[in-house]
Amino acid sequence: MEDSRRFHLHSGQYGTAIAVRVTPRSSQQGVCGIMEDGTIKIRLHAQESAEEVNRALLQYLSEILGVSQSKMEIVAGKHCAEKLVAILDIDANTIQRKITQNLR
């Protein structure tokens, strides 16, 4: 695991969990920063409906991480901006690299 990681990943036996703060209704979509507590900030075009935001978040993460949406689940925060996303079959180092590559 890389010591220089600026955000927190929670490795498990079958995958990794990431803390995300979503900003909906953004003109630009993407990873826009890392908060002091390690939460990944992501802007999405999606409107404010919780279902639409959650669907857009999983779709976006699927694209940048190269993991099927069926291997992702929002395990906490389904109805608020701060979410915990569990992702199966991917390790923390791979997520670190791909999130960093997509940081704008």
C-alpha positions as CSV (number, residue, x, y, z in Angstrom):
1,M,0.0,0.0,0.0
2,E,1.3,3.4,-0.9
3,D,2.1,5.7,2.0
4,S,1.5,8.9,0.0
5,R,-2.2,8.1,-0.4
6,R,-4.2,11.3,0.2
7,F,-7.5,9.5,0.7
8,H,-8.7,6.6,2.7
9,L,-9.4,3.2,1.3
10,H,-10.8,0.4,3.3
11,S,-9.5,-3.0,2.1
12,G,-11.5,-6.1,2.7
13,Q,-11.2,-9.7,1.8
14,Y,-13.1,-9.3,-1.5
15,G,-12.7,-5.7,-2.4
16,T,-12.4,-2.1,-1.2
17,A,-14.7,0.6,0.2
18,I,-14.3,4.3,-0.6
19,A,-15.9,7.4,1.1
20,V,-17.3,9.8,-1.5
21,R,-19.0,13.2,-1.3
22,V,-21.2,13.9,-4.3
23,T,-22.1,17.3,-5.7
24,P,-25.1,16.9,-8.1
25,R,-26.2,19.3,-10.9
26,S,-22.6,20.2,-11.8
27,S,-21.7,21.5,-15.2
28,Q,-18.5,19.4,-15.1
29,Q,-18.4,15.8,-14.1
30,G,-15.5,14.1,-12.4
31,V,-13.2,13.7,-9.4
32,C,-12.6,17.3,-8.2
33,G,-10.7,16.8,-5.0
34,I,-9.8,15.0,-1.8
35,M,-11.2,16.4,1.5
36,E,-9.0,16.6,4.6
37,D,-10.6,13.5,6.0
38,G,-9.8,11.5,2.9
39,T,-13.3,11.6,1.3
40,I,-13.2,11.7,-2.5
41,K,-15.2,14.7,-3.9
42,I,-17.0,13.9,-7.2
43,R,-19.2,16.2,-9.3
44,L,-22.0,14.7,-11.4
45,H,-24.4,16.1,-14.0
46,A,-27.2,14.2,-12.3
47,Q,-30.1,16.1,-10.8
48,E,-30.8,16.0,-7.0
49,S,-33.0,12.9,-6.9
50,A,-31.3,10.4,-4.7
51,E,-31.9,7.5,-7.1
52,E,-30.6,9.4,-10.1
53,V,-27.5,10.6,-8.2
54,N,-26.7,7.1,-6.9
55,R,-27.2,5.6,-10.4
56,A,-24.9,8.3,-11.9
57,L,-22.3,7.8,-9.2
58,L,-22.1,4.0,-9.8
59,Q,-22.0,4.5,-13.6
60,Y,-19.2,7.1,-13.3
61,L,-17.1,5.0,-10.9
62,S,-17.6,1.9,-13.2
63,E,-16.2,3.9,-16.1
64,I,-13.1,5.3,-14.3
65,L,-12.3,2.1,-12.3
66,G,-13.1,-0.4,-15.0
67,V,-15.4,-2.4,-12.7
68,S,-18.9,-3.6,-13.5
69,Q,-21.7,-1.7,-11.7
70,S,-22.9,-5.1,-10.5
71,K,-19.8,-5.3,-8.3
72,M,-20.5,-2.0,-6.6
73,E,-22.9,-1.1,-3.9
74,I,-23.6,2.1,-1.9
75,V,-23.6,0.7,1.6
76,A,-24.1,3.9,3.5
77,G,-25.5,7.4,2.6
78,K,-28.0,6.4,-0.1
79,H,-30.0,9.6,0.6
80,C,-27.3,12.1,1.4
81,A,-24.2,13.6,-0.2
82,E,-21.7,11.6,1.8
83,K,-21.6,7.9,0.7
84,L,-19.6,4.8,1.4
85,V,-19.2,2.7,-1.8
86,A,-18.1,-1.0,-1.6
87,I,-16.4,-2.3,-4.7
88,L,-15.7,-6.0,-5.2
89,D,-12.8,-7.5,-7.0
90,I,-10.5,-4.5,-7.0
91,D,-7.6,-3.7,-4.6
92,A,-6.8,-0.4,-2.9
93,N,-3.7,0.3,-4.9
94,T,-5.6,0.0,-8.2
95,I,-8.3,2.3,-7.0
96,Q,-5.7,4.8,-5.7
97,R,-4.0,4.9,-9.1
98,K,-7.3,5.2,-11.1
99,I,-8.8,7.9,-8.8
100,T,-5.5,9.9,-8.9
101,Q,-5.4,9.7,-12.8
102,N,-8.9,11.1,-12.9
103,L,-8.4,13.9,-10.4
104,R,-9.1,17.3,-12.1
